[in-house]
Structure formats: C-alpha cells, structure tokens
Amino acid sequence: MNSVAVLEVPHPGGYVANPVLIKGEGRPLVFMHGLFGQEWGGFLDDLANIRKVHAPAHAGSVDLADLETLDGLWDLLIYYDDLFAGLRLDRFDLVGHSFGGMVAAEFAAMYPERIGKLVLIDALGLWNDNYPVADHLLSTPAVQTAMRFHNLENAAVAEEISVPSEPDKMQAALVKRFLALSSTSQFIHPIPDRGLRKRLRRIKAETLIIWGAEDRLTPRAYADDFAAGISGARQEIIADAGHTPQLEQRNLVSERVRTFLG
C-alpha cells in the first residue's frame, strides 16, 4: 500500500500553495473535509483502496491572509475550479463531509458535467427554522465535541479528540483547529445557507447521502431536504453515529460508499 503523499499545488490566484493529500490508484476522487481541519483517517484509506484520493485543505486554512480576497461562495468555487485544474482533474467523483459537503454540493451544481458520483456526508448548506443548524463556532470546545460525535467512548472518537501531550504538537493542533474554524466560518457563519436549496436541481451526478442518525450539529432532517432537492438521490442513515459517521461507524460507511462508487 502506498503512503499518503503531500503535493503542494500552486494556485494561479496568488494564494498559498494547497497541500493536497494523495493516495491510491485508479479513477480520481476528491474528498472535501469538514469544519475542523484537513484530515486523513481510516475512511480515506478505505477509499484509496479503490480510487486515487485527493484531499485538499480548504481555502484559507493554511494562511488566513488568503481570505482577504475570497469574499464569498463564488470566489470559493472559482478557487476550487483553479485548484482542480492544477491537479489536472477534469471529471471525478466527489465526497464531502460537513462544510466540505456543502462545497461539494455547490461545486456539483455549478459544474454538473464534471462530477461522476457525489457523496454528501452530514452536509451543511441548508437551513430550516424548525430544525436549525447548531452554532459550533460560538460554542465551547466541549460543546463542539458533543456536536461532532454521538459516543465519546468510541475508541476512534477518543483518539480523535485526544490532545497531544508534547507542547509543540499541542500548539500545532490548536493552531490547525483555529485556522480551520476561521477559514470555514468566512463562508457560513452565522447561518450556513447561501441559497443552495434552489441550486440542488442542477446536480446531475448520481448521489448518495450519508447521515449520522444522532447528528446534533446538522439534524438528520436535512438528509431528507437534500434528497428532496437532488433528483434520484438516495439516503443511508447510520445508527449510533453523530456528525462524523465515517469515524464512528467507519466500516459501515466505507462499505456503503465503496459499493456506491463501484
């Protein structure tokens, strides 16, 4: 098995190079990460067994100065269009989690012919006053953790939320978290709704919607809303999982996604 490579991809917009994580062989797949930073975990290892996986960092999460000229959603989509051109990705499968799910859905709606298959995992991007998305940004770290995970005693969750004991590693982890939350909030706070609902009809990709049954950040009712807006989309509700089902129920989610991707 190949190890995860880091490819520093220059950006023509003058932004800092994006450290794209890459592993695997075969047809290309892009994974867009969630609110709390770029990641490579067991779920992506599972996908890398059947695809060449590219996992970029979100715009602004490497250098906040990049956000000075990324004023909104359209700038963000153009940023990714340029980044994918740099990676020579024309048509590919796209998987997005949380904030990354919102960006993935917007990209698939903007460029419907470029996405082969689309997987949305507990995606942000919609709003309903009857079941509002929780405000993670103004919450304490403990509350944020409770929003992200259903079972804190799950071994994978315990490892994920553990804080490094070495001062240098602890500082690096805190800086990474700060940059990730700051960069994503630029595009979603205080309400993560930029009109995606009316653009879902443009998505042509075969779509799988994965949702943690116990999601306390984006309630599972949003899975129904995404499914209602995307023609032919189907849902998989994952029991005993919160906002990050690919971590809490890795084997099940990996099996569902790999079967869908074919």
Buried (B, 14 or more C-beta within 10 A) or exposed (E): EEEBEEBEBEBEBEBBBBBBBBBBEEBBBBBBBBBBBBBBBEBBBBBBBBBBBBBBBBBBBBBEEBBEEBEEBEBBBEBBBBBBEBBEBEEBBBBBBBBBBBBBBBBBBBBBEBBBBBBBBBBBBBBEEEEEBBBBBEBEEEBBBBBBBBBEEBEBBEEBBEEEEEEEEEEEBEEBBEBBBBBBBBBBBEEBBBEBBEBBEBBBBBBBBBBBBBBBBBBBEBBBBBBEBBEEBEBBBBEBBBBBBBBBBBEBBBEBBBEBBE
